[in-house]
Amino acid sequence: MTKIALLGAGGKMGVRLTTNLLRSPYSVAPVEITPEGRERLEAATGAVCVDLESALDGAEVVVLAVPDRAIGHVAADIVPQLAPGTAVIVLDAAAPYAGEMPERADVTYFVTHPCHPPLFNDEVTPEAKNDFFGGVHAKQHIVCALMQGPEEHYALCEGVARAIYAPVMRAHRCTVEQIAILEPALAETVGATLALAIREATDEAIRRGVPAQAAMDFMLGHLTIELAIAFEAFPDGRFSDGALHAIAQAKPQIFREGWLERIFDPQAVRASVKDICNPQPIG
């Protein structure tokens, strides 16, 4: 049975991962440095944490469920202790793409991240419909990258990724750079920013006198059809002529010319992940 050392097991993500690993064919050795995290993990799963040395002893896979800004420090501490051939799984591309992983040629580095449950899905139970994050009831896709290591370790690590993010549908093989483009550039720099902008616009409509629930219902309902059209989720979906005219008029007011090139420029993506790992004060 493959032994997995899970570091950060008592965090929000760590508890989810531990819960899924306890249901999997893998053996999990959870590690958590904070008393609060250990109590949270035991209360949620019944799992008792072990010390780092015991967890790493005989572990074929090490999963780093720790914050981006801590990954470099944690990796620098544990990677020298690992046996040759150990696979280290990181749950975000930021630290690996920013060059935070220690140089060691005989250790595998693998990056994986959830896509989260798709907006347009076939879930039918209330539990799955309300599992917005995924990894509990709702099905989701994932992305994976073998940063370094033997090709046979890709299948090993994808199997672990499918277990920790279960239930999983598609597992997309990407490069570390491509996952960094997906997050932070696509999902956070663009997606999260525009999502909050939509909320701010909705709040402005409310401030101007539209009943709050009417504004929320109207915006969320229109977003469903607008995103379905934009992402071709149903046949023959198209914007009306009036909507197309409004879009053409609005884009120059909302977006500066060349915004896509600036955000997805490789240097901008690398600068973004470096700032995530070592955040600088704003302003």
Secondary structure, 3 states (H helix, E strand, C coil): CCEEEEECCCCHHHHHHHHHHHCCCCEEEEECCCHHHHHHHHHHHCCCCCCHHHHHCCCCEEEECCCHHHHHHHHHHHHHHCCCCCEEEECCCHHHHCCCCCCCCCCEEEEEEEEECCCCCCCCCHHHHCCCCCCCCCCEEEEEEEEECCCHHHHHHHHHHHHHCCCEEEEEECCHHHHHHHHHHHHHHHHHHHHHHHHHHHHHHHHCCCCHHHHHHHHHHHHHHHHHHHCCCCCCCCCCHHHHHHHHHHHHHHCCCCHHHHHHCHHHHHHHHHHHHCCCCCC
